[in-house]
């Protein structure tokens, strides 16, 4: 139902935009003339002190935002000349008159008073016409008269009939206790009465019966009181002396049976003081709580804890009034025995697990004992309860595993390092045989270094182009093809193979080190320092099987490249390039309203990019580029900007690599970004790479760099003029399949997480290398390890481009792994019919996730071609989805909504719920806190 309502609201919003020529309601309503505004307010039955246009527009904006779909429909209908107010009002009035007539017509056949007639009209006026029947009206009359009779009886007898038809009343009784007597009101109840039968009898006879029931109830209560008091006066009470009985009985609640009369906590404390055991006594609303200190010996260390015993108050009071033996000590002993048994069983289980963990280590028993005490004793001391939760047990085992891990791995590490290939360059024998020549094109952006490298590649008989992005690999492929060079394209999710090809354009991770060529171009070599992907550039530099290897990159990579070539014992030729046109920092910040065409604004999150697009789209055609978009959509958006279809480009730092665009000015929206670990200021290398996209040679004579805010401009200015720090060695290398298989064999495990963690913590290499950061790979590996698969399959799946930050992609990945585990074919499920464009942010995000799902499917189809066969269907779906996303970005009408109430939010709004929902949560939290505080104070 909620979904239908949302769709209807969207439909109304679109209809009003169409009526106002694309303007939203808040803007469009100000264009309506005053006479029509007055008519609209009269239609909505809104009265105002003054009818100035400004006041009327403000009132209608508030009504539009706060009222529901019905009111919006009336407004839309009136403005579009579809509303028929007179007919609706007449219909409603006529309908109401028909119901009144029907009710009065039925009542005319029954005896009734004018008061009853009014009550019947009030009861049935809002009922549906078909629901008004003689039987229902007769039943209602009978119920009203029965109710009236009961009220009369209650007033006459000074009683109340409860929901069980029991007659309740208060009566004063005399309490005689030794030499003291007093009167006290008590609540009396009769048995449940057959009121329907009684009301049929004559009034006098009925009254006599009820008086009899009332007197009988009083007599029974008197007998109970006499019995209770007689027992108290026959002899001195075992627990309660005479001087305490009178105030206790005087304070007895009227509705409480005598044998459950509450006893003050101070009196109970004095009763328990005579026992040999010591107790701490507390009370809650419903319970008496006793606490007693105890201790337990754990491997020679005393653990002090408190036992808590709880009794329901009526039960405890009854024991005292009946002078029964209080079973406190016996109950405490039984409870203590139960706690000790459970605790000892947990400790025994923990000890056995720890012994199993270190079965291959000569670890003394006393060491395990002391380790358990070290972790358990502080917990018992803090909680004062003799319990070891499963979570705490797991924590002890975790820390114990860390403690023994160096001992367990010592021999394994020595064995591994003795067997594995520590000299990394020897993993690429073909490259070592070729006696390669390495040329490094060093220079800033827009200096022609990549252009000259690709020119050299085109002239070669055979060659590789290794690109940092799939988009650049595709552009390299098309560039070579357009020059008449037979070329194949190889990326992680697609292959366009030309059997006659002499050149290959591929993403750098897909480098083939087993086929030699004349020239290989490795683009953006400074990426070798990247925390997550640097290993791919290290692999390419070490293993590219080409007689000539041409590197392109920035000057800060030169010292590292020189050191690596020295390690490889291969000659390095350095060719320096300079920027072909000027790049100037703007002296002042550029507000958003003063942004000029041919400007690219760089933000650092999808949310910020879409928020900026939403603001700028009011005045410009805007293209957007961010990492979640597929390369095809990014390319199409860039094309729109390049060809002048859009005037402004809003992008993340995805713009920093390879997009050749007619950008005159680069503006930074912020001076900081979240890099996956923390939020930090932009580095000089990042500012330089992004800023270099401005003033593209051949397109602009000069480029400009600035920021939207003064503070950001100051940071950007400083970073822009800061010399780039040199890339430092060592560089990262990734665990290969050979490494994984070898470590798995030595560790005797097929758990890929265990193997990868071991690689990251222990792998050593000769030369300037270290194990790469594999945090994202480990996240995926933890999913893969939950399934029964061979180690090779686990490794390939752990390398898959499965972004598990997306719940949708994670669920799809689980489905794929389950089907691989079952040994069946994995079908691709295409999206259903798509609308023309996305109307909400969630719809757009879902489409982006569906494209990423296709990338994952295609990647897996290369690793498991016999399982992932629906490649053609996936490619067709990608074309549809990319077109849908592109249309959505052009429309720019999608919205961001509160995830709780669905209210439309501005894209620049930081949170996923609106202020109203947030405030309601805070108020609920405060109420719960206040309730908890009151309960705590009562217990104290």
Protein Blocks (a to p, Z undefined) as FASTA:
>chain_A
ZZmmmmmmmmmmmmmmmmnnopafklmmmmpcfklmmmmmmmnopacfbacfklmmmmmm
mmmmmmcfklmmmmmmmmnopacfklmmmmmmmmmmmmmmmmmmmmmmpccdfklmmmmm
mmmmmpcfklpcfklmmmmmmmmmmmmmmmmmmmmnopacdfkopacddddddddehjbc
cddddddddddddfklmmmpcfklmmmmmmmmmmmmmmmmmmmmmmmmmmmmmpccfklc
fklmmmmmmmpcfklcfklgccdfklmmmmmmmpmbdcdddddfkbccddddddddeehi
acdddddddddfklmmmmmmnopacfklmmmmmmmmmmmmmmmmmmmmmmmmmmmmmmmb
ccdfklmmmmmmmmmmmmmmmnopacddfklmmmmmmmmmmmmmmmmmmmmmmmmmmmmc
fblmlmmmmlmmnopadddddddehklmmmmmmmmmmmpmbdcdddfbfklmmmmmmmmm
mnopacddddfkbccddfkbcbdcddfklpcfkbccfbdcdehkllmmpmklmmmmmmmm
mmoccfbdcddddfklmmmmmmmmmmnopacdddddddfbdcdddfbdcdfklccehiac
ddfbfklmmmmmmmmmmmpccddddfkbcfklmmmmmmmmmnomambdcddfklmnopac
ddfbdcdfbfcdcehjaccdddfklmmmmmmmgopehkambdcdddfbfklmmmmmmmmm
pccddddddddddddfklmmmmmmmnopabfklmmmmmmmmpccedjdddddfklmmmmm
mmmmmpccdfklmmmmmmpccdfkbmklmmmmmmmmmmmmnopacdddddddddfbdfbf
klmmmmmmmmmmmmmmmmmmmmmmmlmmmlmmmmmmmmmmmmmmmmmmmnopaccddfkl
opacdfklmbfbdfklmmmmmmmmmmmmmmmmmmmmmmZZ
